[in-house]
């Protein structure tokens, strides 16, 4: 990273607990502050005190609530329609065809999509949607925020589709303040629609997301920087990880045990997840998988009741970090720094992953670990209902990577687990690392440094510093 720089004012809009985890718990804001920049963080009101305490001390970051700057219900409803317009505009892509199929299951959704398709015959729906957004006056509070904090640049990690950052992005644009957008995940640019306000610069995960920005959003390549996700620096060589034996021994688990990480997703996405767990537990109980343990890490939105009901399954260990979070009634992503480090320990400890199209496929691959991707259901009459996700644009190349196996039935999953236990996927470790590093540029542990350089370069365009 470059030497001393002119101090700047940076406004960080962290509209979700996931953004707080990725940019606060990762130490990214600490690094900016250590380089002399003045920071204001805008976060959901429920996290203001927590983030202020985390970032407190000398030269403390100013932390403010997000809610006054998101727009009211009418604006959010209008933006939801504009987002659907984007899906209709992009329905030639398999990802959006599936999203629209889900949307049209309701009468209102079907009518909305039908009207938007008719409107699309008159012109570019996304151009119309941006024109509609431009006609909406900027929220006064967002304008006041920009005037009061006078940032040299605005940092916006974004899901794109929730539109919680749009008012501040518009206010920054009106004031001539550059915006650095950070798509939150590797699939954001291929599955969440379009930007209502296109950032001046994008900081993306890797070469794949660079291509997505150019191909699917028309962003000029020179406005896209490959930085890597800052919270993935935990997979770099300098991160102090406990190692497999120590991580497992601390929980009373014999390090000789084969550990399969069962990474949960949302309830609506993998509704019969408990049935899958029970099936794997039964296989372990029957001795089909040898000396094996399934480590279940449920999605943060899974309820405590759902998770606790599975705690007594033979051969299943419920992730202790997520259980601590559930006991505290937290339904969001953990923003604790030590919990982010827990991911690294967990990936080091496991021999492979079972999941349904989770980002943990990438995290496992970064460490050379194989994944079994569940593309079937057990508890309903549509056993192939997850298979279409394998056709999503961001998943196609991943599924074809040696060491990532698409499973269309429980017997295929069990056979894949036997292969993991035998070590059959070990020869693919380097291929997995290479492919994962193309998706998430982080194995050097310098993603945060690269992102800081992008932020500083953006801020420098505003002229003299603070």
VEXDREN-2710 file (C-alpha; in Angstrom, 1 decimal):
% VEXDREN-2710
k/r/px/py/pz
1/UNK/0.0/0.0/0.0
2/UNK/1.1/3.5/-0.7
3/UNK/2.9/5.6/2.0
4/UNK/1.4/8.7/3.8
5/UNK/-1.6/10.2/2.1
6/UNK/-3.7/13.4/2.5
7/UNK/-6.4/12.8/5.1
8/UNK/-9.9/12.6/3.6
9/UNK/-13.5/12.5/4.8
10/UNK/-15.1/9.2/4.0
11/UNK/-18.8/8.4/4.5
12/UNK/-19.4/4.6/4.8
13/UNK/-23.0/3.5/4.2
14/UNK/-23.4/0.1/5.9
15/UNK/-27.1/-0.6/5.4
16/UNK/-27.1/-4.2/6.7
17/UNK/-25.5/-6.3/9.4
18/UNK/-23.6/-8.2/6.6
19/UNK/-22.0/-5.0/5.5
20/UNK/-21.0/-4.2/9.1
21/UNK/-19.4/-7.6/9.4
22/UNK/-17.5/-7.3/6.1
23/UNK/-16.3/-3.7/6.6
24/UNK/-16.1/-3.2/10.4
25/UNK/-15.4/-6.7/11.8
26/UNK/-12.9/-7.2/9.0
27/UNK/-10.8/-4.2/10.1
28/UNK/-11.3/-2.3/6.8
29/UNK/-12.6/0.9/8.6
30/UNK/-9.8/0.5/11.2
31/UNK/-7.3/0.6/8.3
32/UNK/-8.8/3.8/6.9
33/UNK/-8.8/5.5/10.2
34/UNK/-5.2/4.4/10.9
35/UNK/-4.2/6.3/7.7
36/UNK/-5.6/9.5/9.0
37/UNK/-9.0/9.6/7.3
38/UNK/-12.1/11.0/9.1
39/UNK/-14.9/8.5/8.9
40/UNK/-18.7/8.7/9.3
41/UNK/-20.5/5.4/9.3
42/UNK/-24.2/5.2/8.7
43/UNK/-25.7/1.9/10.0
44/UNK/-29.2/0.6/11.0
45/UNK/-30.3/2.1/14.3
46/UNK/-30.1/-1.3/16.1
47/UNK/-26.3/-1.4/15.4
48/UNK/-25.3/2.2/16.2
49/UNK/-24.2/1.6/19.7
50/UNK/-22.4/-1.6/18.8
51/UNK/-20.5/-0.2/15.9
52/UNK/-19.6/3.0/17.9
53/UNK/-18.2/0.9/20.7
54/UNK/-16.3/-1.3/18.2
55/UNK/-14.7/1.7/16.5
56/UNK/-14.3/3.8/19.6
57/UNK/-11.2/5.3/21.0
58/UNK/-8.9/8.1/19.9
59/UNK/-10.1/9.6/16.6
60/UNK/-13.4/7.7/16.9
61/UNK/-15.6/7.2/13.9
62/UNK/-18.9/9.1/13.9
63/UNK/-21.8/6.6/13.7
64/UNK/-25.3/7.6/12.7
65/UNK/-28.6/5.8/12.1
66/UNK/-29.5/4.9/8.5
67/UNK/-33.3/5.0/8.8
68/UNK/-33.8/8.7/8.2
69/UNK/-32.1/8.4/4.8
70/UNK/-33.8/5.4/3.1
71/UNK/-37.1/7.0/1.9
72/UNK/-40.6/6.1/3.0
73/UNK/-42.8/3.2/2.1
74/UNK/-44.1/4.8/-1.1
75/UNK/-40.6/5.3/-2.4
76/UNK/-39.6/1.8/-1.5
77/UNK/-42.6/0.3/-3.2
78/UNK/-41.9/2.3/-6.3
79/UNK/-38.3/1.0/-6.3
80/UNK/-39.5/-2.5/-5.9
81/UNK/-41.5/-2.1/-9.1
82/UNK/-38.4/-0.6/-10.8
83/UNK/-36.4/-3.6/-9.6
84/UNK/-39.0/-5.9/-11.2
85/UNK/-38.7/-3.9/-14.4
86/UNK/-35.0/-4.7/-14.4
87/UNK/-35.7/-8.4/-14.0
88/UNK/-38.1/-8.3/-16.9
89/UNK/-35.5/-6.4/-19.0
90/UNK/-33.0/-9.2/-18.2
91/UNK/-35.2/-12.2/-18.5
92/UNK/-33.2/-13.6/-21.3
93/UNK/-30.8/-14.7/-18.6
94/UNK/-31.8/-17.9/-16.7
95/UNK/-31.3/-16.3/-13.3
96/UNK/-34.0/-13.7/-14.0
97/UNK/-36.3/-16.1/-15.7
98/UNK/-36.4/-18.1/-12.5
99/UNK/-37.0/-15.0/-10.4
100/UNK/-39.9/-13.9/-12.6
101/UNK/-41.4/-17.4/-12.4
102/UNK/-41.4/-17.0/-8.6
103/UNK/-42.7/-13.4/-8.8
104/UNK/-45.7/-14.4/-11.0
105/UNK/-47.0/-17.0/-8.6
106/UNK/-49.1/-14.2/-7.0
107/UNK/-51.9/-12.4/-8.8
108/UNK/-50.3/-9.0/-8.1
109/UNK/-46.9/-10.2/-9.2
110/UNK/-48.3/-11.7/-12.4
111/UNK/-50.1/-8.6/-13.3
112/UNK/-47.1/-6.4/-12.5
113/UNK/-44.8/-8.5/-14.8
114/UNK/-47.4/-8.6/-17.6
115/UNK/-47.7/-4.8/-17.6
116/UNK/-43.9/-4.3/-17.5
117/UNK/-43.5/-6.7/-20.4
118/UNK/-46.0/-4.7/-22.4
119/UNK/-44.2/-1.5/-21.4
120/UNK/-40.9/-3.0/-22.4
121/UNK/-42.1/-3.3/-26.0
122/UNK/-42.0/0.5/-26.2
123/UNK/-38.4/0.9/-25.1
124/UNK/-35.6/0.0/-22.7
125/UNK/-37.2/-0.8/-19.3
126/UNK/-34.1/0.0/-17.3
127/UNK/-33.6/3.4/-19.0
128/UNK/-37.3/4.1/-18.2
129/UNK/-36.7/3.0/-14.6
130/UNK/-33.7/5.2/-14.1
131/UNK/-35.6/8.2/-15.6
132/UNK/-38.4/7.5/-13.1
133/UNK/-35.9/7.4/-10.2
134/UNK/-34.3/10.6/-11.4
135/UNK/-37.7/12.3/-11.2
136/UNK/-38.1/11.4/-7.5
137/UNK/-36.7/14.3/-5.4
138/UNK/-33.8/13.4/-3.2
139/UNK/-34.7/12.8/0.5
140/UNK/-34.0/16.0/2.4
141/UNK/-32.3/14.2/5.2
142/UNK/-29.8/12.5/2.8
143/UNK/-29.0/15.9/1.3
144/UNK/-28.4/17.3/4.8
145/UNK/-26.2/14.3/5.6
146/UNK/-23.9/15.0/2.7
147/UNK/-23.8/18.7/3.4
148/UNK/-23.0/18.1/7.1
149/UNK/-20.4/15.4/6.8
150/UNK/-18.9/16.9/3.6
151/UNK/-17.3/13.6/2.4
152/UNK/-14.7/13.4/-0.2
153/UNK/-16.1/10.0/-1.2
154/UNK/-18.9/7.8/-0.2
155/UNK/-18.3/4.0/0.3
156/UNK/-21.5/1.9/-0.4
157/UNK/-21.4/-1.8/0.0
158/UNK/-24.6/-2.9/-1.7
159/UNK/-27.1/-5.7/-2.3
160/UNK/-28.4/-3.5/-5.2
161/UNK/-31.9/-4.9/-5.0
162/UNK/-32.9/-3.5/-1.5
163/UNK/-32.4/0.1/-2.5
164/UNK/-31.6/1.2/1.0
165/UNK/-28.6/3.2/-0.2
166/UNK/-30.3/4.9/-3.1
167/UNK/-31.2/8.2/-1.4
168/UNK/-27.6/8.8/-0.1
169/UNK/-26.1/7.8/-3.5
170/UNK/-28.4/10.3/-5.2
171/UNK/-27.5/13.0/-2.7
172/UNK/-23.8/12.4/-3.2
173/UNK/-24.3/12.5/-7.0
174/UNK/-26.1/15.8/-6.8
175/UNK/-23.3/17.2/-4.7
176/UNK/-20.6/16.0/-7.0
177/UNK/-19.2/13.5/-4.4
178/UNK/-17.9/10.3/-6.0
179/UNK/-19.4/7.0/-4.9
180/UNK/-17.4/3.7/-4.6
181/UNK/-19.8/0.8/-4.8
182/UNK/-18.9/-2.6/-3.4
183/UNK/-21.3/-5.5/-4.6
184/UNK/-21.7/-7.6/-1.5
185/UNK/-21.2/-11.0/-3.0
186/UNK/-20.0/-12.9/-6.1
187/UNK/-23.5/-13.2/-7.5
188/UNK/-24.8/-9.6/-6.8
189/UNK/-24.1/-8.3/-10.3
190/UNK/-25.8/-11.3/-12.0
191/UNK/-28.8/-11.8/-9.8
192/UNK/-30.0/-8.6/-8.1
193/UNK/-31.1/-6.4/-11.0
194/UNK/-29.5/-3.1/-12.0
195/UNK/-28.2/0.0/-10.3
196/UNK/-30.7/2.8/-10.0
197/UNK/-27.7/5.1/-9.4
198/UNK/-24.6/3.7/-11.0
199/UNK/-21.5/4.2/-8.7
200/UNK/-18.6/6.2/-10.1
201/UNK/-16.4/3.2/-9.4
202/UNK/-16.9/-0.4/-8.5
203/UNK/-14.7/-2.4/-6.2
204/UNK/-15.4/-6.1/-7.0
205/UNK/-14.5/-9.5/-5.7
206/UNK/-12.5/-10.9/-8.7
207/UNK/-12.1/-11.4/-12.4
208/UNK/-15.5/-13.0/-12.7
209/UNK/-17.3/-10.0/-11.1
210/UNK/-15.2/-7.6/-13.2
211/UNK/-16.6/-9.3/-16.3
212/UNK/-20.1/-9.2/-14.8
213/UNK/-19.8/-5.4/-14.2
214/UNK/-18.8/-4.8/-17.8
215/UNK/-21.1/-7.4/-19.5
216/UNK/-24.3/-7.1/-17.4
217/UNK/-24.1/-3.5/-16.2
218/UNK/-22.2/-1.6/-19.0
219/UNK/-19.6/-0.2/-16.6
220/UNK/-16.4/0.8/-18.3
221/UNK/-13.5/-1.5/-17.4
222/UNK/-11.4/1.4/-16.2
223/UNK/-14.1/2.1/-13.6
224/UNK/-13.9/-1.3/-12.1
225/UNK/-11.2/-2.3/-9.6
226/UNK/-10.6/-5.9/-8.6
227/UNK/-9.9/-5.7/-4.8
228/UNK/-11.3/-8.9/-3.4
229/UNK/-13.8/-9.0/-0.5
230/UNK/-12.2/-7.4/2.6
231/UNK/-13.6/-10.0/5.0
232/UNK/-11.9/-12.8/3.0
233/UNK/-8.5/-11.6/4.1
234/UNK/-8.9/-14.3/6.8
235/UNK/-7.9/-16.8/4.1
236/UNK/-4.6/-15.0/3.5
237/UNK/-1.2/-16.4/4.6
238/UNK/-0.7/-13.9/7.4
239/UNK/-3.9/-14.6/9.3
240/UNK/-3.4/-16.3/12.6
241/UNK/-5.6/-19.3/12.4
242/UNK/-5.8/-21.9/15.1
243/UNK/-5.5/-24.9/12.8
244/UNK/-7.7/-28.0/12.5
245/UNK/-6.4/-29.9/15.5
246/UNK/-6.7/-27.0/17.9
247/UNK/-10.0/-25.8/16.6
248/UNK/-11.6/-29.3/17.0
249/UNK/-9.9/-30.1/20.3
250/UNK/-11.2/-26.9/21.9
251/UNK/-14.7/-28.4/21.3
252/UNK/-13.9/-31.9/22.5
253/UNK/-13.8/-33.4/19.0
254/UNK/-11.1/-35.9/18.1
255/UNK/-9.0/-34.3/15.3
256/UNK/-9.0/-37.8/13.6
257/UNK/-12.7/-37.5/13.0
258/UNK/-13.7/-36.6/9.4
259/UNK/-15.7/-33.4/9.5
260/UNK/-18.3/-32.4/6.9
261/UNK/-19.5/-28.8/7.0
262/UNK/-23.3/-28.7/6.3
263/UNK/-23.8/-25.0/5.4
264/UNK/-27.4/-24.0/5.7
265/UNK/-29.2/-21.5/3.5
266/UNK/-32.5/-19.5/4.1
267/UNK/-35.7/-21.3/5.0
268/UNK/-37.4/-20.4/1.7
269/UNK/-34.4/-21.4/-0.4
270/UNK/-33.8/-24.9/1.1
271/UNK/-37.0/-25.6/3.0
272/UNK/-36.4/-29.2/3.8
273/UNK/-32.9/-28.7/5.2
274/UNK/-33.8/-30.4/8.5
275/UNK/-34.8/-33.5/6.5
276/UNK/-31.4/-33.5/4.7
277/UNK/-29.6/-33.4/8.1
278/UNK/-31.7/-36.2/9.5
279/UNK/-30.9/-38.3/6.4
280/UNK/-27.1/-37.7/6.9
281/UNK/-27.4/-38.4/10.6
282/UNK/-29.1/-41.7/9.8
283/UNK/-26.3/-42.7/7.4
284/UNK/-23.7/-42.0/10.1
285/UNK/-25.7/-44.0/12.6
286/UNK/-25.7/-46.9/10.3
287/UNK/-21.9/-46.7/9.9
288/UNK/-22.1/-45.8/6.2
289/UNK/-19.7/-42.9/6.4
290/UNK/-17.1/-44.3/8.8
291/UNK/-15.8/-42.0/11.6
292/UNK/-17.6/-38.9/10.4
293/UNK/-19.2/-35.9/12.0
294/UNK/-21.6/-33.4/10.3
295/UNK/-21.0/-29.9/11.5
296/UNK/-24.2/-28.0/10.9
297/UNK/-23.9/-24.2/10.5
298/UNK/-27.5/-22.9/9.9
299/UNK/-28.1/-19.7/8.0
300/UNK/-28.4/-16.7/10.4
301/UNK/-32.1/-16.3/9.6
302/UNK/-32.9/-19.8/10.8
303/UNK/-34.9/-19.6/14.0
304/UNK/-33.5/-20.8/17.3
305/UNK/-36.4/-23.3/17.6
306/UNK/-35.6/-24.8/14.1
307/UNK/-31.9/-25.2/15.1
308/UNK/-32.3/-26.5/18.6
309/UNK/-34.7/-29.3/17.4
310/UNK/-31.7/-30.7/15.5
311/UNK/-29.2/-30.6/18.3
312/UNK/-29.7/-34.1/19.5
313/UNK/-29.2/-35.8/16.1
314/UNK/-26.5/-38.6/16.3
315/UNK/-23.3/-37.6/14.5
316/UNK/-24.4/-33.9/14.1
317/UNK/-22.6/-31.0/15.8
318/UNK/-24.4/-27.6/15.8
319/UNK/-22.0/-24.8/15.2
320/UNK/-21.3/-23.2/18.6
321/UNK/-20.8/-19.7/17.3
322/UNK/-24.3/-19.6/15.6
323/UNK/-25.9/-21.1/18.7
324/UNK/-24.5/-18.3/20.8
325/UNK/-25.9/-15.9/18.4
326/UNK/-29.3/-17.6/18.4
327/UNK/-29.4/-17.6/22.2
328/UNK/-29.0/-13.9/22.1
329/UNK/-32.1/-13.8/19.7
330/UNK/-30.0/-12.2/16.9
331/UNK/-31.4/-13.0/13.5
332/UNK/-28.9/-11.1/11.6
333/UNK/-25.3/-11.8/10.6
334/UNK/-22.9/-11.6/13.5
335/UNK/-20.8/-8.4/13.6
336/UNK/-18.3/-9.7/16.2
337/UNK/-14.7/-9.7/15.0
338/UNK/-14.0/-13.1/16.6
339/UNK/-17.0/-14.6/14.9
340/UNK/-15.6/-13.6/11.5
341/UNK/-12.3/-15.5/12.4
342/UNK/-14.5/-18.5/13.3
343/UNK/-15.2/-19.0/9.6
344/UNK/-11.5/-19.6/8.9
345/UNK/-11.2/-22.1/11.7
346/UNK/-14.3/-23.9/10.5
347/UNK/-13.1/-24.2/6.9
348/UNK/-9.7/-25.4/8.1
349/UNK/-11.3/-28.0/10.3
350/UNK/-13.7/-29.5/7.7
351/UNK/-12.9/-32.0/5.0
352/UNK/-15.6/-30.9/2.7
353/UNK/-18.9/-29.0/2.4
354/UNK/-22.5/-29.9/1.8
355/UNK/-24.7/-27.0/0.8
356/UNK/-27.2/-25.7/-1.7
357/UNK/-25.5/-23.0/-3.7
358/UNK/-24.0/-21.1/-0.8
359/UNK/-21.0/-18.7/-0.8
360/UNK/-19.3/-21.2/1.4
361/UNK/-18.5/-23.2/-1.7
362/UNK/-16.1/-20.5/-2.6
363/UNK/-14.7/-20.2/0.9
364/UNK/-14.1/-24.0/1.0
365/UNK/-12.4/-23.9/-2.5
366/UNK/-10.1/-21.1/-1.3
367/UNK/-8.7/-23.6/1.2
368/UNK/-8.7/-26.4/-1.4
369/UNK/-11.7/-28.2/0.1
370/UNK/-14.4/-29.9/-2.1
371/UNK/-18.2/-29.2/-2.0
372/UNK/-21.3/-31.3/-2.7
373/UNK/-24.0/-29.0/-4.0
374/UNK/-27.5/-30.2/-3.2
375/UNK/-29.9/-29.7/-6.1
376/UNK/-32.9/-31.7/-5.0
377/UNK/-35.6/-31.7/-2.4
378/UNK/-36.7/-34.5/0.0
379/UNK/-39.8/-33.1/1.6
380/UNK/-42.1/-32.2/-1.2
381/UNK/-43.3/-33.3/-4.7
382/UNK/-40.7/-31.3/-6.6
383/UNK/-37.4/-33.1/-6.2
384/UNK/-35.7/-31.0/-8.9
385/UNK/-36.8/-27.6/-7.6
386/UNK/-33.3/-26.5/-6.7
387/UNK/-31.7/-27.7/-9.9
388/UNK/-32.4/-24.5/-11.9
389/UNK/-30.0/-22.7/-9.6
390/UNK/-27.1/-24.6/-11.2
391/UNK/-28.0/-22.8/-14.5
392/UNK/-27.6/-19.3/-12.9
393/UNK/-24.9/-17.3/-14.7
394/UNK/-22.6/-17.1/-11.7
395/UNK/-22.9/-20.8/-10.9
396/UNK/-22.2/-22.4/-14.2
397/UNK/-18.4/-22.3/-14.2
398/UNK/-18.3/-23.1/-10.5
399/UNK/-20.4/-26.3/-10.9
400/UNK/-18.0/-27.4/-13.6
401/UNK/-14.9/-27.1/-11.5
402/UNK/-13.3/-30.4/-10.5
403/UNK/-14.0/-30.9/-6.8
404/UNK/-17.4/-29.2/-6.9
405/UNK/-20.1/-31.9/-7.4
406/UNK/-23.7/-31.3/-8.3
407/UNK/-25.9/-33.9/-6.4
408/UNK/-29.3/-34.7/-7.8
409/UNK/-30.4/-37.2/-5.2
410/UNK/-29.6/-38.3/-1.6
411/UNK/-27.7/-41.4/-2.9
412/UNK/-25.5/-39.1/-5.0
413/UNK/-24.8/-37.0/-1.9
414/UNK/-23.9/-40.0/0.2
415/UNK/-21.6/-41.3/-2.4
416/UNK/-20.0/-37.9/-2.6
417/UNK/-19.5/-37.9/1.2
418/UNK/-17.8/-41.3/1.0
419/UNK/-15.4/-39.9/-1.6
420/UNK/-14.7/-37.0/0.7
421/UNK/-14.0/-39.3/3.6
422/UNK/-11.7/-41.5/1.5
423/UNK/-9.8/-38.4/0.3
424/UNK/-10.7/-38.8/-3.3
425/UNK/-10.9/-35.1/-3.9
426/UNK/-7.5/-34.2/-2.6
427/UNK/-5.9/-34.1/-6.1
428/UNK/-8.2/-31.2/-7.0
429/UNK/-7.1/-28.9/-4.1
430/UNK/-4.9/-26.6/-6.3
431/UNK/-7.6/-26.5/-9.1
432/UNK/-10.1/-25.4/-6.5
433/UNK/-7.8/-22.7/-5.1
434/UNK/-7.1/-21.4/-8.5
435/UNK/-10.8/-21.2/-9.5
436/UNK/-11.8/-19.7/-6.2
437/UNK/-9.1/-17.0/-6.4
438/UNK/-10.5/-15.9/-9.8
439/UNK/-13.8/-15.4/-8.1
440/UNK/-12.4/-13.9/-4.9
441/UNK/-9.0/-12.2/-5.1
442/UNK/-7.9/-12.6/-1.5
443/UNK/-5.4/-15.4/-1.0
444/UNK/-2.6/-12.9/-0.6
445/UNK/-4.5/-11.4/2.4
446/UNK/-4.4/-7.9/0.8
447/UNK/-8.0/-7.3/-0.2
448/UNK/-8.4/-4.6/2.4
449/UNK/-5.3/-2.8/1.3
450/UNK/-6.5/-2.7/-2.3
451/UNK/-9.9/-1.4/-1.3
452/UNK/-8.3/1.3/0.8
453/UNK/-6.3/2.4/-2.3
454/UNK/-9.5/2.6/-4.4
455/UNK/-11.2/4.7/-1.7
456/UNK/-8.3/7.0/-1.4
457/UNK/-8.0/7.4/-5.2
458/UNK/-11.7/8.2/-5.4
459/UNK/-11.5/10.8/-2.6
460/UNK/-8.4/12.4/-4.1
461/UNK/-10.5/13.5/-7.1
462/UNK/-12.3/16.0/-4.8
463/UNK/-9.1/18.1/-4.4
464/UNK/-7.5/19.2/-1.1
465/UNK/-8.1/17.0/1.9
466/UNK/-9.4/17.8/5.4
END
